[in-house]
Structure formats: structure tokens, C-alpha cells
Amino acid sequence: MELDFYKLHICGNDFILFNFLNKALLSSEQSADIAKRISKRGSGAGSNGVIFLSKDHEKNVRMQHLNYAGNEQMSYDACICTAKFIFDYGLQGSSILTFKTGGLSVSVESIDSRTFRISTGVPFLRPEEKLRINEKLYSYTPVYFTVPGASFFFLNMERGEKKDIADTLNSGITPEESIRTVFTSVYSNEEIEIEPFIKRSVKDMIFAAAVAGTASVTNNYCDNELLVNCKGGKLFFQWKGKGEKVYLTGKPEYVYRGTYYYDEPDT
């Protein structure tokens, strides 16, 4: 079976997109198998997730995101990449691009043909917490959206020490219980840099930027609008304050277009 695909990324987090809007979607078993095969860095196209676009019975655009392990998962990064594809192929005539994923209706605003804005929702904030590892005490700011996150500030440490911290907080039995960890450097009241230490299976740069930006504003390190520098690009953070939604603006890009030859496994 030959399947055309597009590879896109946002801030280095990459996805393979299959367009089934005008044809029958594969079975859930086939989709999961393809996601696991094509996502392999050595033998496949390589990605952190796979996007399957289709239409539901009401002709609404539906997006299913499977991580590299073949499990369905909500991803803001996948949503903003999907919005770019929908915009580029003229699938919706409005600047607000709407589609369904995981039982939710997601809206992404197209600022222009390259720039898109998405909301991660209203953050839930808790007081600063502390983590003890090997007799050393670390302070962090918890920020909760759909799942919990944590931002650490002003830490000059080796990668191994950061990994120990992240592994401790990411040790939840389920993805919803793991605390996604972001190390944040404040450059000025208008600019930060982030280094997420998040498991590949749940990697999401927009979520990481939302956690770091919200924590930066909450701690009075930054203004309500700021530039977030990531290793693979930049995002623009906006938040009016407590009780308001957080917005992230970015520029998803195509990496290349290709064809995947899928041989179904023997049963």
C-alpha cells in the first residue's frame, strides 16, 4: 500500500501527516502499526508523532495524533501543524481553523500564511514547591493545564543533574500523572529560553513554553507577552493573567513530502 505523507515540525518537534480527508481511513490497528514503523529514526522517516486527517460523519475535519509508540494522545504541537496544513490546502475559508481531536473541538488562528496561534487553556497555579534529590533541595513553580508541568529557574547545572530532576518528576505511572519538566532561563522581562526535559512519547514544545511563560509571569520575572527561545525555533507567549487563557504563536514548517510503502504484517 502506497501512502503519501507530509513531514512538518514546530520548534524541532516533528510529525508525519497522512491526509485521508477524501478516502477511507485505515483501521485503528493499521494506523498504530504505521505510526510505530514510520516514526523510527533509523529505519523510518523519523518523527515524534503521526497525524491522521479524516472527516467524521458530519463532514467535520478530524485529527488523530498517535505518538511514536502508536498511542493516541493530545498534542498542541500536532494541532498547530495540522492547522498549517488545513490552511495551505484551502480546507477552511476562515482565519479560525477548527477541527476535532480526541473528542474535543480545537481552534487555531491563522495570523498569516506562516504564523498560527493556539491556546493551551487557563492555567491552574500552585505555590512554589521543593524537590529533594541526594540531599540537595530544588525549588520549582508548578503549572497545570491538561497535565501537570514544572518550571525550574536560575539553575546552573550539568545535563545529568537536570535529567535526575526530570526523571524524578516524570515517574508517574500514566502520562497524566507525570510532571513535565522545563528548565527556564530569563534573559529579560520580554525574553526567556527553555530546555524541556520531557519524555519523547509526550514531548510538546508549545506546552513547555506555556508552562515556562506562565511561571515567568507569575514570579514577576517577565511581562505578560514574551519571546520564548527553543532549541528548534521560537514561540511568542501571551497571557493576561489569572483566570485568562494562555496563547502561543509559532511558525510550523514543512520538512519534506514523501511516499510510505506499507506492507501489512502477517497474521
Order of alpha helices (4+ residues) and beta strands (2+ residues): beta-beta-alpha-beta-beta-alpha-beta-beta-beta-beta-beta-beta-beta-alpha-beta-beta-alpha-beta-beta-beta-beta
